[in-house]
Amino acid sequence: MKSHSTQVPVVLWVPAVLALALVVLPVLGLLTRVDPAELPGLLLSPAALDALRLSVVTGLISTGLSLLLGGPLALVLARSRMRGLRVLRAFVLLPLVLPPVVGGLALLYLLGRTGPLGQLLDVVGIRLPYTTTAVVLAQTFVAMPFLVVGLEGALRTAGGKYEQVAATLGAGPWLTFRRVTVPLLLPALGSSLVLTFARALGEFGATITFAGSLQGTTRTLPLAIYTTAQSDVDAAVAMSLLLVVVALVVIVVARPKAVEGRL
């Protein structure tokens, strides 16, 4: 029997094209603001390169931290039967809907010098606000839910039958996790990590609130764009284009086929 590809109703093309235009045209509009001849010099400025380096390094660290902490959390949310799980899930997803600046304030008043944990850390000489570590924590706060959502969804879709079979064959929880659960998560893991890194790369509100904007220390590329825009719009636009290119490379090149529905 000959298969036919699913056709999109004509009436849906109009809103689809409008939605695409709403996303693409503003980005293309950046190209009309900067002189192409000046673009290399603006992009290779020390401020732009320092901000890009810091963004990539902290983004990678926060992505790794999100995996280390968010992976087990996703497994608990998907497989645990503990009471209050729905409330716990709501708190985990809270950074997805909160303005990032609220997250920055929450981190500041928890880990700042006057915060309950900040006071304890200050006793041993550890101060987190306005440091590179604060950038990583802010990025992890806003980006980790993307990884948790992706992995929990994959676990729920796969179900628990394979893990139950492994248990009946005598495999313990840790062996089942390594030999059964992890392979089930691999297709979703790649896409979740890419989305987590992309979100960390573009983080602004929580970072500037909790870490400030110190060049070479906490001024990531989004913060550098905001700061530079106050005095040099062309340089800010050039940095914006740089961030767009980096984000596109991450999403298009690094994103696995599983994200596009082609397993």
C-alpha positions as CSV (number, residue, x, y, z in Angstrom):
1,M,0.0,0.0,0.0
2,K,1.4,3.3,-1.0
3,S,2.0,5.8,1.8
4,H,1.0,9.4,1.5
5,S,2.7,12.2,3.4
6,T,0.5,14.2,5.7
7,Q,-0.7,17.4,4.1
8,V,-1.0,20.6,6.0
9,P,-4.4,22.3,5.5
10,V,-4.1,25.5,3.5
11,V,-5.8,27.6,6.1
12,L,-3.0,26.8,8.6
13,W,-0.3,28.2,6.3
14,V,-1.2,31.9,7.0
15,P,-0.7,31.8,10.8
16,A,2.3,29.5,10.3
17,V,4.0,32.0,8.0
18,L,3.1,34.9,10.3
19,A,4.6,33.0,13.3
20,L,7.8,32.3,11.3
21,A,8.0,36.0,10.3
22,L,7.6,37.1,13.9
23,V,10.6,35.0,14.8
24,V,12.9,35.5,11.8
25,L,12.3,39.1,10.7
26,P,13.5,40.8,13.9
27,V,16.7,38.8,13.8
28,L,17.2,39.7,10.1
29,G,16.6,43.3,11.1
30,L,19.8,43.3,13.1
31,L,21.7,42.9,9.8
32,T,20.4,46.2,8.6
33,R,21.7,48.1,11.6
34,V,25.5,47.4,11.3
35,D,27.9,48.1,8.5
36,P,29.4,44.7,7.3
37,A,32.8,46.4,6.9
38,E,32.9,47.2,10.6
39,L,31.5,43.9,11.7
40,P,34.8,41.9,12.1
41,G,36.4,44.7,14.1
42,L,33.4,44.9,16.4
43,L,33.2,41.1,16.9
44,L,36.9,40.8,17.6
45,S,37.1,43.4,20.3
46,P,38.5,42.3,23.6
47,A,35.1,43.0,25.3
48,A,33.2,40.8,22.9
49,L,35.7,37.9,23.0
50,D,35.9,38.0,26.8
51,A,32.2,37.9,27.1
52,L,31.9,35.1,24.5
53,R,34.5,33.0,26.3
54,L,32.9,33.5,29.7
55,S,29.4,32.6,28.2
56,V,30.6,29.4,26.7
57,V,32.7,28.3,29.7
58,T,30.0,29.0,32.3
59,G,27.3,27.6,30.0
60,L,29.1,24.3,29.7
61,I,29.7,24.1,33.4
62,S,26.1,24.9,34.2
63,T,25.0,22.3,31.7
64,G,27.1,19.7,33.3
65,L,25.8,20.7,36.7
66,S,22.3,20.5,35.4
67,L,22.9,17.0,34.2
68,L,24.6,15.9,37.5
69,L,21.7,17.2,39.6
70,G,18.7,17.3,37.2
71,G,19.2,13.8,35.8
72,P,18.5,12.1,39.1
73,L,15.8,14.6,39.8
74,A,14.0,13.7,36.6
75,L,14.3,10.0,37.5
76,V,12.7,10.7,40.9
77,L,9.9,12.7,39.4
78,A,9.2,10.0,36.7
79,R,9.5,6.9,38.8
80,S,8.9,7.8,42.5
81,R,5.5,7.3,44.1
82,M,6.1,9.6,47.0
83,R,3.4,11.9,48.3
84,G,3.4,15.5,47.2
85,L,5.2,14.7,44.0
86,R,2.9,17.1,42.0
87,V,3.9,20.0,44.3
88,L,7.5,19.1,44.0
89,R,7.3,19.1,40.2
90,A,5.6,22.5,40.3
91,F,8.6,23.9,42.2
92,V,11.0,22.3,39.8
93,L,9.2,23.9,36.9
94,L,8.9,27.3,38.6
95,P,12.0,28.8,36.9
96,L,10.3,28.2,33.5
97,V,7.6,30.7,34.3
98,L,9.2,33.1,36.7
99,P,10.9,36.2,35.4
100,P,14.7,35.5,35.6
101,V,15.3,38.5,37.7
102,V,13.1,37.0,40.4
103,G,15.3,34.0,40.4
104,G,18.4,36.2,40.7
105,L,16.8,38.0,43.7
106,A,16.0,34.6,45.3
107,L,19.6,33.4,44.9
108,L,20.9,36.7,46.2
109,Y,18.8,36.7,49.3
110,L,19.6,33.1,50.0
111,L,23.3,33.1,49.2
112,G,24.2,36.7,49.7
113,R,26.0,38.0,52.8
114,T,22.7,38.7,54.6
115,G,21.0,35.4,53.4
116,P,20.7,32.4,55.7
117,L,23.1,30.2,53.7
118,G,25.2,33.2,52.7
119,Q,25.9,34.0,56.4
120,L,27.1,30.5,57.0
121,L,29.4,30.6,53.9
122,D,30.7,33.9,55.0
123,V,32.0,32.4,58.2
124,V,34.4,30.2,56.2
125,G,35.3,33.0,53.8
126,I,33.1,32.0,50.9
127,R,31.3,34.8,49.1
128,L,29.3,33.8,46.0
129,P,27.5,36.9,44.7
130,Y,29.3,38.8,42.0
131,T,31.7,35.9,41.1
132,T,31.9,33.6,38.2
133,T,30.5,30.9,40.4
134,A,27.4,33.1,40.8
135,V,27.0,33.1,37.0
136,V,27.1,29.3,36.9
137,L,24.5,29.1,39.7
138,A,22.2,31.6,38.0
139,Q,22.4,29.8,34.7
140,T,21.8,26.4,36.3
141,F,18.8,27.8,38.2
142,V,17.1,28.9,35.0
143,A,18.3,26.2,32.6
144,M,18.1,22.9,34.6
145,P,14.3,22.7,34.4
146,F,14.7,22.2,30.6
147,L,16.8,19.1,31.1
148,V,14.5,17.8,33.8
149,V,11.4,18.2,31.6
150,G,13.0,16.5,28.7
151,L,14.3,13.5,30.6
152,E,11.2,13.1,32.7
153,G,9.1,13.1,29.6
154,A,11.3,10.5,28.0
155,L,11.0,8.3,31.0
156,R,7.3,8.5,31.1
157,T,7.0,7.8,27.4
158,A,9.2,4.7,27.7
159,G,7.3,3.5,30.7
160,G,8.7,1.2,33.4
161,K,8.2,-2.2,31.9
162,Y,11.8,-2.7,30.9
163,E,13.0,-1.8,34.3
164,Q,10.4,-4.2,35.8
165,V,11.7,-7.0,33.6
166,A,15.2,-6.3,34.7
167,A,14.1,-6.4,38.4
168,T,12.4,-9.8,37.9
169,L,15.6,-11.1,36.4
170,G,17.5,-10.2,39.6
171,A,19.1,-6.9,38.6
172,G,19.4,-4.4,41.5
173,P,18.4,-0.8,41.3
174,W,21.9,0.5,40.4
175,L,22.4,-2.2,37.7
176,T,19.0,-1.5,36.3
177,F,19.7,2.2,36.2
178,R,23.0,1.7,34.3
179,R,22.0,-1.0,31.9
180,V,18.3,-0.2,31.3
181,T,17.3,3.4,32.3
182,V,20.4,5.2,30.9
183,P,20.1,3.7,27.4
184,L,16.4,4.6,27.4
185,L,17.3,8.2,28.2
186,L,20.1,8.6,25.6
187,P,17.9,9.8,22.7
188,A,16.3,12.5,24.9
189,L,19.5,13.3,26.7
190,G,21.2,14.9,23.7
191,S,18.3,17.2,22.9
192,S,17.8,18.1,26.6
193,L,21.5,19.0,27.0
194,V,21.4,21.2,23.9
195,L,18.4,23.1,25.1
196,T,19.9,23.5,28.6
197,F,23.1,24.9,27.2
198,A,21.3,27.2,24.8
199,R,19.2,28.6,27.7
200,A,22.2,29.0,29.9
201,L,24.0,30.8,27.0
202,G,21.3,33.4,26.7
203,E,20.6,33.9,30.4
204,F,20.5,37.6,31.5
205,G,18.1,38.5,34.3
206,A,19.2,36.1,37.0
207,T,22.8,36.7,36.1
208,I,22.9,40.4,36.3
209,T,20.9,40.4,39.6
210,F,23.0,37.8,41.4
211,A,26.4,38.1,39.7
212,G,26.5,41.6,38.5
213,S,28.3,42.7,35.3
214,L,32.1,42.7,35.8
215,Q,34.1,42.3,32.6
216,G,36.1,39.1,32.5
217,T,34.4,37.8,35.7
218,T,30.6,37.9,35.4
219,R,29.9,39.8,32.2
220,T,28.6,37.2,29.8
221,L,27.6,38.0,26.2
222,P,24.0,38.9,27.0
223,L,25.2,41.3,29.7
224,A,27.9,42.7,27.5
225,I,25.2,43.4,24.8
226,Y,23.1,45.3,27.4
227,T,26.0,47.3,28.8
228,T,27.5,48.1,25.4
229,A,24.1,49.3,24.0
230,Q,24.2,52.2,26.5
231,S,27.2,53.8,24.6
232,D,27.7,52.0,21.3
233,V,24.7,50.6,19.6
234,D,26.6,49.2,16.6
235,A,28.9,47.2,18.8
236,A,25.9,45.9,20.8
237,V,24.2,44.8,17.5
238,A,27.4,43.1,16.4
239,M,27.5,41.2,19.7
240,S,23.8,40.3,19.3
241,L,24.5,38.8,15.9
242,L,27.4,36.9,17.4
243,L,25.1,35.4,20.0
244,V,22.5,34.6,17.3
245,V,25.2,32.7,15.3
246,V,26.4,30.8,18.3
247,A,22.9,29.8,19.3
248,L,22.1,28.7,15.8
249,V,25.2,26.6,15.6
250,V,24.3,25.0,18.9
251,I,20.7,24.3,17.9
252,V,21.2,23.3,14.3
253,V,24.5,21.4,14.4
254,A,24.6,19.9,17.9
255,R,20.9,19.1,18.1
256,P,20.3,15.4,17.4
257,K,17.8,14.1,14.8
258,A,15.6,12.9,17.7
259,V,14.5,16.4,18.4
260,E,13.1,16.7,14.9
261,G,11.2,13.5,15.3
262,R,13.6,11.4,13.2
263,L,14.9,8.6,15.4
